[in-house]
Amino acid sequence: MANNTEETEKLVYNIIVSSLSLSQDGIPAALAAYDDNGVILTTSSLIGQEVVVRSLEIVKEIITKESATKSLNPPDVSRLKANIRRLNDTESQPAEALRNLLQVEFKGLSINAKFNPCTAAINEVMTKTNLQSTVIVISNQNHDAEALAFTLNALTAKGNTVISV
């Protein structure tokens, strides 16, 4: 999903160029596509033309949905976790209050990610590939920014490489 025509064009371009590059170089890829309502498509590892064909199917389903909602930059989940760890070593009352506040933020991100379609799509693909992978994220990071940040941080912690396009 994209908020305007420009975002739609950028998303389509990134999907097509990425799939063509992966296909041309013979790099296997599993695909995950989702929207606000849920998971649209997930695949196991595909190679060559299969990646391009399935990517074109995804591109046909992209819709432009005008939204008055503006997205902030996604949270830095690894920094948030590091700050919580640092504050665990401090026993002052202000540090404890800040740690509690940061823990509330972390829990909120966790809950949001748990129920977001992007998390379901990524988890489904990861179970289909059953390997450590390089995860290429092609997203405008608007409606899914917080959930993506949280989910991708978890993937990185498990040894996967994440590349955002």
N, C-alpha and C positions, 0 to 999 in steps of 0.2 A: 504494500500500500504506500502511496506517495501523497503528499499534501498539495502538490501542484504539478503542472506540466513539466516544469524544469526538473523537479525531483524525479518524476517518472522517467524522463529521458535519461537522466544520469544513472538511475537504477538499471534500466534496460541495457544501456551501454556497458556498464560494469559487469553485468551478468553475462552478456554475449562475449565480450572480450576475454573475461576470465575463463569461460568454458572453452572458447577456441584455443586459448593459450594452453590450458590443461590438456586438451585433446591433441593438439599439435605436438606437445612434448611427451605424450604417452603417460601422463600422470593420472592415476586413478583418483576419482572423486565421488563422494557420496553427497547427495543434495538434500536440502531441507528447505521447504517453503511454507510460510504461514501468513495469516492475516489476523485481524483483531478477533475473529471468531474461532480460530483454531488452526490446526495443522492442515495444510493443503496437500503436501506431498513430501514423502521421504523416500530415499532410495538406499540400497546397499552400494558398495563401490562400483562405479561405472568407469569405463575406459573408452577413449577414442570418440567416435561419432555419437555413441550413446550419451555421453555427457552433453554434447551440443544439442542433440534432439530433445532430451529431457529439459535442458535449460530453456530452449525455445518454447516448450510447453508452459513452463513457469512464466516466461515473459508475456505470453498471451493472456495470462490471468491477472496481470498487474492492473490495478485500478487506481485512478486518481480520485481522491476523496478530500475535497476542500475541508480544512480544519482551522478553526480560529485558535486552537490551542497551540501554544508555542512550547517547544522543548528546550530545556536547559542542557548544558553539557552533562554527559553521563557522569555518575559518581566514580571516584577512584576507589574501588573496593579494596584493593591491596593496601592503599594508604590508610583507609579507614581501619582495616584490621591491624595494621602496624601501630596506629595511634592507640587503639584499644589495648594492645599488648604493652606498649610503653607505659600507659597509665595504670596498668595492673601493678607495676613496680613502685608506684607512688602511693603514699598513704595519707596525703593531705585531703581535707574535706572538699576543696574546690576540684581537685583532680578526680576524686571519686564521683562528684556530680557530673563532670565532663565525661568520664568513662561511661556512666549510666546513660547519658544522653546519646553518646556515640553507639552504645549497644542497642538502644531503641532504634536508631537510624539503621543499623545493620540488620536488626530483626525485621524492620519494615521492608527493606530491600529484599531480604530473604523470602518473605511472604509474597511480595509482589512478583518476584521471579518464579516462585513455585507455581503460581497460578497463571503465568503468562504463556501464551501459545509458543513463543520463541523457545522457551525452556523445554517444552514438550517436544517440539520439532528437533531440537539439537540432541536431546537425550535419546530420542527414537533413532536418529541416525547413528549416534555413538554405539547403541546396542547392536545395530545392524553391521557396523564395521568391526566392532569388538577389538579395536587396536588403538594404540596411541596414534594420533593423527595430527596433521596440520589443518587447522580449521580456518577457512577463509570466509570472512563475514562481509557480505554485501548488503548493507543496510543504510538507509538514510538516518538511522538512529534518531527517530522522532518518537513515535508511540512506543517503541520497544527499548529505548536507551537504557533505562535502569535495569530491566530484566536481563538485557544482553550483557551489561557490565558485570552483573553478579554471576551469571551463568558462565561467561567466558573466563572470569577469574577462577571459578571452580575448575574449569577444564585445564587452565594453565597450571593450577596447583597439582593436578593429576599427571602432569608431564606432557600435555598437548601443547602444540605451538599455535598461537592465534595471530592471524594477519587480518587487519581490517582494510577493506578496499573502499 
